[in-house]
Amino acid sequence: MPLWDHQIKTIDFAKTLTGAGLFLEMRLGKSRCAIELLKNWDSKISLIVCPKSVRSTWIGQFQKFAPQEFVPISLDGSTAKKVQQIKDSLRHNHIPKVFITNYESVWRTPLDKLLLNMGITTVICDESHRLKQPGGVCSRFMSRLGQKVRRKLILTGTPLHHNFSDLYAQFRFCAPHIFGYSFVRFRNEYALLGGWENRQILGLKTNKIDEFHNKMMSISFRLKTDEVFQDLPRQTDEDITFQLSPKARKIYDELDKEFVAFVNDSEYSAPNMLVKMLRLHQLCGGTISLEGQSPQRIDTSKQDTLQDLLEDIGDEPAVIFCRFHADIDAALEVCEKLNLTCGELSGRKDDLLSFQSGHYQIIVCQIKSGGSGVDFSRARLVYFMSIGESLGDYQQARARVLGPDQKRPVSFFHICAERSIDQKIIKAIRKNANVVRYIVDEMRSL
């Protein structure tokens, strides 16, 4: 696929730098730019640190844009297992390797020691604003790692997540010569202080605004979606995959194979194929409904994946579609935890007008709710937690966002449990097939 004009400009800007910030908003192709830079730099051993939810996305990007040039390896499992994955892969062929791991594990022993001493040539921090706490253990480790690596990239659409000081730790990793290694010195030089004991950062000193901006932009390339969206596809789709917890995986596999599983000595059964499909779909969201009991949550993996995604949306409006009330409740919990204002559109509540007027940043919608007159064109980010068995409901949900009033390109994210009915439903929908018949036929063929 040819590069877009703005991607060519981004790559040309960064390719001669040893540390650079690519501050491109969502949909502008930051990952493609990063891959092209790895080619340009002839990077032999690279590390990508990213949110857990997008590790599989990076694998797909390398398969799409550099299938012959690099071997991308997603580091999974325990820290010890990740260390073994790296050691095993380095013993084999000489094709350049790209190791992909998440922020929560990169700093843990013994992985940290291996990364510091294995001769990594390039490190890329995706959604680098997650380094913004200068005293955080991950942020401090990445600063140490950055001192041992020649090439460093930080990628984010929101480098200043809350205030200007968010940039300090990101630059400490990729370009420490700009703001140094002392946050206290940085704060004293640039921050307007106040509050308790004069320690709270109230803003940037007026006489330092131009200096700060010039230093920031000396190694940064900044683009907003609205500046180039006319060149982008009207809509894109991305599958975000996650692994069920061991407990949920065991129940899922037993129910899928035997039509019955045992949970805490209670029988969890499906008398026929349609009920089994329903139960499996609920399990993907982490809940089960034992006879005579209220639904109970046994796994938060899908909920955690949604949280991982929503941490990086900034102030963009978004829609979350769900099939089950349990998924709606999980999404509402995530929004509350992240302090994102959130409404609901379902059989039990109607916050549509409040979302359309801007009172809520996010609306969680039961996929069967609404119809004609429901307009979500205020949002360009759409997350499907659970879809259901109706192709028509799914198409209608997309149409609510892609209406005539939608002026921006829209991104659709499908959150799917690996090796599950989630993926079968998506596969059926993309074939424009009858979902139930497609899945039943596939299950019978196994």
C-alpha positions as CSV (number, residue, x, y, z in Angstrom):
1,M,0.0,0.0,0.0
2,P,1.4,3.4,-0.9
3,L,2.2,5.8,2.0
4,W,-0.1,8.8,2.5
5,D,1.5,12.2,1.9
6,H,1.4,13.1,5.6
7,Q,3.1,9.8,6.4
8,I,6.0,10.5,4.0
9,K,6.4,13.9,5.7
10,T,6.4,12.3,9.1
11,I,9.1,9.7,8.1
12,D,11.3,12.3,6.5
13,F,11.1,14.4,9.7
14,A,12.1,11.5,12.0
15,K,14.5,9.4,10.0
16,T,17.7,11.4,10.8
17,L,16.9,11.8,14.6
18,T,18.0,9.4,17.3
19,G,14.9,10.2,19.4
20,A,11.6,11.5,18.0
21,G,8.0,12.0,19.0
22,L,5.3,11.1,16.4
23,F,2.3,12.9,17.8
24,L,-0.3,11.7,15.2
25,E,-3.9,11.3,16.3
26,M,-5.9,8.1,15.8
27,R,-6.3,6.9,12.2
28,L,-3.3,8.8,10.8
29,G,-1.0,5.7,10.6
30,K,1.6,6.1,13.4
31,S,2.4,2.4,13.4
32,R,3.0,2.4,9.6
33,C,5.4,5.3,10.0
34,A,7.2,3.5,12.8
35,I,7.6,0.3,10.7
36,E,9.0,2.3,7.7
37,L,11.5,4.0,10.1
38,L,12.6,0.6,11.3
39,K,13.3,-0.4,7.7
40,N,15.1,2.9,7.1
41,W,17.3,2.4,10.2
42,D,18.0,-1.2,9.4
43,S,17.1,-2.1,13.0
44,K,18.2,-5.7,13.9
45,I,16.6,-6.1,17.4
46,S,13.7,-3.8,18.2
47,L,11.3,-3.5,21.1
48,I,7.8,-2.1,21.1
49,V,6.2,-1.3,24.4
50,C,2.5,-0.7,24.1
51,P,-0.9,-1.3,25.9
52,K,-1.7,-4.9,26.2
53,S,-4.8,-4.5,24.0
54,V,-2.9,-3.5,20.9
55,R,-0.1,-6.1,20.9
56,S,-2.1,-8.2,18.3
57,T,-2.7,-5.1,16.3
58,W,1.1,-4.5,16.0
59,I,1.5,-8.1,14.8
60,G,-1.1,-7.5,12.1
61,Q,0.7,-4.3,11.0
62,F,4.0,-6.0,10.5
63,Q,2.3,-8.8,8.6
64,K,0.6,-6.2,6.4
65,F,3.5,-3.7,5.8
66,A,6.7,-5.7,6.4
67,P,6.0,-9.4,6.0
68,Q,9.5,-10.2,4.8
69,E,11.6,-7.7,6.6
70,F,10.9,-8.4,10.3
71,V,9.8,-11.3,12.6
72,P,7.3,-9.7,15.1
73,I,7.0,-11.6,18.4
74,S,4.3,-10.9,20.9
75,L,5.7,-11.7,24.4
76,D,3.0,-13.6,26.3
77,G,2.7,-15.3,29.7
78,S,4.8,-14.9,32.8
79,T,7.9,-12.8,32.9
80,A,10.0,-15.9,32.9
81,K,8.2,-17.2,29.9
82,K,8.8,-13.9,28.1
83,V,12.5,-14.1,28.8
84,Q,12.6,-17.6,27.3
85,Q,10.7,-16.5,24.2
86,I,13.3,-13.9,23.6
87,K,16.2,-16.2,24.1
88,D,14.7,-18.9,21.9
89,S,14.0,-16.5,19.1
90,L,17.5,-15.0,19.1
91,R,19.0,-18.5,18.6
92,H,17.2,-18.8,15.3
93,N,17.5,-17.1,11.9
94,H,19.1,-13.7,11.3
95,I,15.9,-11.9,10.1
96,P,15.5,-8.8,12.3
97,K,13.3,-9.4,15.3
98,V,10.7,-7.1,16.8
99,F,9.6,-8.0,20.4
100,I,6.3,-6.6,21.5
101,T,5.4,-6.3,25.2
102,N,3.1,-4.2,27.5
103,Y,3.9,-1.5,29.9
104,E,2.9,-3.6,32.9
105,S,5.6,-6.2,32.4
106,V,8.5,-4.5,30.6
107,W,10.1,-3.4,33.9
108,R,9.7,-6.7,35.8
109,T,12.6,-8.9,36.8
110,P,14.1,-10.9,35.1
111,L,12.8,-9.4,31.8
112,D,14.2,-6.0,32.7
113,K,17.8,-7.3,33.0
114,L,17.6,-9.1,29.7
115,L,16.3,-6.0,27.9
116,L,19.0,-3.8,29.3
117,N,21.8,-6.1,28.1
118,M,20.6,-7.8,24.9
119,G,21.8,-5.1,22.4
120,I,18.4,-3.7,21.4
121,T,18.9,-1.2,18.6
122,T,15.5,0.6,18.6
123,V,12.7,1.0,21.2
124,I,9.2,2.3,20.3
125,C,6.8,3.4,23.0
126,D,3.2,3.3,21.7
127,E,0.7,5.5,23.6
128,S,3.8,7.0,25.2
129,H,1.7,9.3,27.5
130,R,1.6,6.2,29.7
131,L,5.1,7.2,30.8
132,K,4.0,10.6,32.0
133,Q,4.5,9.9,35.7
134,P,8.3,10.6,36.2
135,G,8.4,8.7,39.4
136,G,6.6,5.6,38.1
137,V,8.5,2.4,38.1
138,C,7.9,1.8,34.4
139,S,8.8,5.3,33.5
140,R,12.1,5.2,35.4
141,F,13.0,1.8,33.8
142,M,12.3,3.1,30.3
143,S,14.6,6.0,31.0
144,R,17.3,3.6,31.9
145,L,16.6,1.5,28.8
146,G,16.6,4.6,26.6
147,Q,20.2,5.4,27.6
148,K,21.3,2.0,26.1
149,V,19.5,2.3,22.8
150,R,20.5,4.3,19.8
151,R,17.0,4.9,18.2
152,K,13.9,5.8,20.2
153,L,10.4,6.7,19.1
154,I,7.4,7.8,21.2
155,L,4.0,7.5,19.6
156,T,0.8,9.1,20.9
157,G,-2.0,11.4,19.7
158,T,-2.2,13.0,23.2
159,P,1.3,13.8,24.4
160,L,0.0,16.4,26.9
161,H,-2.7,14.3,28.5
162,H,-3.4,16.6,31.4
163,N,-0.8,19.4,31.4
164,F,2.5,20.3,29.9
165,S,4.5,18.4,32.5
166,D,3.2,15.1,31.0
167,L,5.9,15.6,28.3
168,Y,8.9,15.5,30.7
169,A,9.1,11.7,31.3
170,Q,8.4,10.9,27.7
171,F,11.3,13.1,26.6
172,R,13.5,11.8,29.4
173,F,13.2,8.4,27.6
174,C,13.6,9.5,24.0
175,A,15.5,12.8,24.1
176,P,16.9,13.5,27.6
177,H,19.2,16.3,26.3
178,I,16.1,18.5,25.9
179,F,14.7,18.6,29.4
180,G,17.3,16.6,31.4
181,Y,17.0,13.9,34.0
182,S,15.8,16.0,36.9
183,F,12.0,16.5,37.1
184,V,12.5,18.9,40.1
185,R,14.8,21.1,37.9
186,F,12.3,20.9,35.0
187,R,9.4,21.8,37.2
188,N,11.2,24.7,38.8
189,E,12.2,26.1,35.4
190,Y,8.9,25.8,33.6
191,A,6.0,25.3,36.0
192,L,3.8,27.9,37.6
193,L,3.4,26.5,41.1
194,G,0.7,27.0,43.8
195,G,-1.7,25.1,46.0
196,W,-0.5,23.1,49.1
197,E,3.0,24.1,50.1
198,N,3.4,25.7,46.6
199,R,3.9,22.2,45.1
200,Q,0.9,22.0,42.7
201,I,1.5,22.6,39.0
202,L,-1.0,25.2,37.9
203,G,0.3,25.7,34.4
204,L,3.2,26.8,32.3
205,K,5.1,30.0,33.1
206,T,4.0,32.7,30.6
207,N,7.6,33.7,29.8
208,K,8.5,30.0,29.1
209,I,5.7,29.2,26.7
210,D,7.6,29.8,23.5
211,E,10.8,28.1,24.8
212,F,8.9,25.0,25.9
213,H,7.0,24.8,22.6
214,N,10.2,25.2,20.5
215,K,12.0,22.5,22.5
216,M,9.0,20.2,22.2
217,M,8.7,20.6,18.5
218,S,12.4,20.3,17.8
219,I,12.0,16.5,17.8
220,S,8.2,16.2,17.4
221,F,5.9,15.8,14.4
222,R,2.3,16.8,15.2
223,L,-0.8,16.1,13.2
224,K,-4.5,16.1,14.0
225,T,-7.1,14.0,12.2
226,D,-9.2,16.9,11.2
227,E,-6.2,18.3,9.3
228,V,-5.9,15.4,6.9
229,F,-9.1,13.3,7.3
230,Q,-10.2,14.1,3.7
231,D,-7.4,11.7,2.6
232,L,-8.5,8.9,4.9
233,P,-11.0,6.0,4.3
234,R,-14.5,6.8,5.5
235,Q,-14.4,3.8,7.9
236,T,-11.9,1.3,9.2
237,D,-12.3,-1.9,11.2
238,E,-9.9,-3.4,13.8
239,D,-10.2,-6.5,15.8
240,I,-8.9,-6.2,19.4
241,T,-8.3,-9.7,20.8
242,F,-7.7,-10.9,24.3
243,Q,-7.3,-14.2,26.2
244,L,-9.9,-15.5,28.6
245,S,-8.6,-16.2,32.1
246,P,-7.7,-19.8,32.8
247,K,-10.9,-20.4,34.8
248,A,-13.1,-18.9,32.1
249,R,-11.2,-20.8,29.3
250,K,-11.7,-24.1,31.1
251,I,-15.5,-23.5,31.5
252,Y,-15.8,-22.3,27.9
253,D,-14.0,-25.3,26.4
254,E,-16.0,-27.8,28.5
255,L,-19.3,-26.2,27.6
256,D,-18.3,-26.0,24.0
257,K,-17.4,-29.6,23.8
258,E,-19.8,-31.4,26.2
259,F,-22.7,-28.9,26.5
260,V,-22.1,-28.9,30.3
261,A,-19.5,-27.6,32.7
262,F,-19.2,-27.6,36.5
263,V,-18.7,-24.3,38.3
264,N,-18.1,-24.6,42.1
265,D,-19.9,-27.9,42.1
266,S,-22.9,-26.4,40.3
267,E,-23.9,-27.6,36.8
268,Y,-23.7,-25.1,34.0
269,S,-25.4,-26.6,31.0
270,A,-26.8,-25.9,27.6
271,P,-29.7,-28.1,26.5
272,N,-29.4,-27.3,22.8
273,M,-27.1,-25.6,20.3
274,L,-28.8,-22.1,20.5
275,V,-28.6,-22.0,24.3
276,K,-25.0,-23.1,24.1
277,M,-24.2,-20.2,21.7
278,L,-25.9,-17.8,24.2
279,R,-23.9,-19.2,27.1
280,L,-20.6,-19.1,25.2
281,H,-21.2,-15.5,24.2
282,Q,-21.9,-14.5,27.8
283,L,-18.7,-16.3,28.9
284,C,-16.7,-14.2,26.5
285,G,-17.8,-11.2,28.5
286,G,-16.8,-12.9,31.7
287,T,-20.3,-13.8,33.2
288,I,-22.2,-17.0,33.8
289,S,-25.8,-17.5,34.9
290,L,-26.2,-20.6,37.1
291,E,-29.8,-21.9,37.6
292,G,-31.6,-20.0,40.4
293,Q,-28.8,-17.5,40.8
294,S,-28.1,-14.0,39.5
295,P,-25.4,-13.7,36.8
296,Q,-21.9,-13.7,38.3
297,R,-18.7,-12.4,36.9
298,I,-15.8,-14.9,36.7
299,D,-13.5,-13.0,34.4
300,T,-12.7,-9.3,33.7
301,S,-10.6,-9.8,30.6
302,K,-13.0,-8.1,28.2
303,Q,-13.7,-5.4,30.6
304,D,-9.9,-4.8,31.2
305,T,-9.3,-4.7,27.4
306,L,-12.0,-2.0,27.0
307,Q,-10.4,0.0,29.8
308,D,-7.0,-0.3,28.1
309,L,-8.5,1.2,24.9
310,L,-10.5,4.0,26.6
311,E,-7.4,5.2,28.5
312,D,-6.1,6.6,25.3
313,I,-9.1,8.4,23.8
314,G,-8.5,11.8,25.3
315,D,-11.7,13.8,25.0
316,E,-13.0,12.1,21.9
317,P,-16.7,11.1,22.0
318,A,-17.3,7.4,21.6
319,V,-20.0,4.7,21.4
320,I,-19.9,1.3,23.0
321,F,-22.3,-1.3,21.7
322,C,-23.2,-4.3,23.9
323,R,-25.6,-7.2,23.6
324,F,-26.0,-8.1,27.3
325,H,-26.8,-6.0,30.4
326,A,-23.8,-7.5,32.1
327,D,-21.5,-6.0,29.4
328,I,-23.3,-2.7,29.7
329,D,-22.6,-2.7,33.4
330,A,-19.0,-3.6,32.8
331,A,-18.6,-0.7,30.3
332,L,-20.2,1.7,32.7
333,E,-17.8,0.6,35.5
334,V,-14.8,1.2,33.2
335,C,-16.0,4.7,32.4
336,E,-16.5,5.5,36.0
337,K,-13.1,4.3,36.9
338,L,-11.5,6.4,34.2
339,N,-13.6,9.5,35.1
340,L,-15.2,9.5,31.7
341,T,-18.7,10.9,31.6
342,C,-21.0,8.2,30.3
343,G,-24.7,7.7,29.5
344,E,-26.7,4.6,28.6
345,L,-29.2,3.7,25.9
346,S,-31.0,0.5,26.6
347,G,-34.3,-1.0,27.6
348,R,-33.8,0.4,31.1
349,K,-32.4,3.9,30.3
350,D,-32.4,6.6,27.6
351,D,-29.5,9.1,27.7
352,L,-29.4,9.7,23.9
353,L,-30.3,13.4,24.0
354,S,-27.7,14.0,26.7
355,F,-25.0,12.3,24.6
356,Q,-26.0,14.2,21.5
357,S,-25.9,17.5,23.3
358,G,-22.4,16.8,24.6
359,H,-23.4,16.2,28.3
360,Y,-21.8,12.8,28.1
361,Q,-18.5,11.9,26.3
362,I,-19.5,8.3,25.9
363,I,-22.7,6.4,25.5
364,V,-23.1,2.7,26.1
365,C,-25.8,1.3,23.8
366,Q,-27.6,-2.0,23.9
367,I,-27.3,-3.1,20.3
368,K,-31.0,-3.7,19.8
369,S,-32.1,-0.4,21.3
370,G,-33.1,2.5,19.2
371,G,-33.7,2.5,15.5
372,S,-34.8,5.3,13.2
373,G,-33.9,8.7,14.7
374,V,-31.0,7.4,16.7
375,D,-27.9,9.4,15.6
376,F,-24.5,8.8,17.0
377,S,-22.6,10.9,14.4
378,R,-21.1,13.0,17.1
379,A,-18.7,10.1,17.7
380,R,-16.0,8.7,15.4
381,L,-14.8,5.9,17.8
382,V,-17.0,2.9,18.1
383,Y,-16.4,-0.2,20.3
384,F,-18.3,-3.4,20.0
385,M,-18.1,-5.4,23.2
386,S,-20.7,-8.0,22.1
387,I,-22.7,-8.0,18.9
388,G,-25.4,-10.6,19.0
389,E,-26.8,-12.9,16.4
390,S,-28.5,-10.4,14.1
391,L,-26.7,-9.1,11.1
392,G,-29.3,-6.4,10.7
393,D,-28.8,-5.1,14.3
394,Y,-25.0,-4.9,13.6
395,Q,-25.5,-3.1,10.3
396,Q,-28.0,-0.7,11.9
397,A,-25.5,0.1,14.7
398,R,-22.9,1.1,12.2
399,A,-25.4,3.1,10.2
400,R,-26.2,5.2,13.4
401,V,-22.6,6.4,13.4
402,L,-22.1,6.6,9.6
403,G,-25.1,8.8,9.0
404,P,-25.3,11.8,6.6
405,D,-24.2,14.1,9.5
406,Q,-20.9,12.2,10.0
407,K,-18.2,14.5,8.8
408,R,-15.1,12.5,10.0
409,P,-13.7,9.0,9.3
410,V,-14.9,6.4,11.8
411,S,-13.0,3.6,13.5
412,F,-14.8,0.5,14.6
413,F,-13.1,-1.7,17.2
414,H,-14.4,-5.3,17.8
415,I,-13.3,-6.7,21.2
416,C,-13.0,-10.4,20.8
417,A,-11.9,-13.3,23.0
418,E,-9.4,-15.5,21.2
419,R,-10.6,-18.9,20.0
420,S,-14.2,-18.1,20.8
421,I,-17.7,-17.4,19.4
422,D,-16.8,-13.7,19.4
423,Q,-14.5,-14.3,16.4
424,K,-17.0,-16.7,14.7
425,I,-19.7,-14.0,14.9
426,I,-17.4,-11.4,13.3
427,K,-16.4,-13.8,10.6
428,A,-20.0,-14.6,9.8
429,I,-20.9,-10.9,9.7
430,R,-18.1,-10.1,7.3
431,K,-19.4,-12.8,5.0
432,N,-22.9,-11.2,5.2
433,A,-24.1,-14.6,6.4
434,N,-26.9,-15.6,8.7
435,V,-25.0,-15.6,12.0
436,V,-26.8,-18.4,13.7
437,R,-26.8,-20.7,10.7
438,Y,-23.2,-20.0,10.0
439,I,-22.0,-20.7,13.5
440,V,-24.2,-23.8,13.9
441,D,-22.9,-25.2,10.6
442,E,-19.3,-24.5,11.7
443,M,-19.8,-26.1,15.1
444,R,-21.3,-29.2,13.6
445,S,-18.4,-29.5,11.2
446,L,-15.8,-29.7,14.0
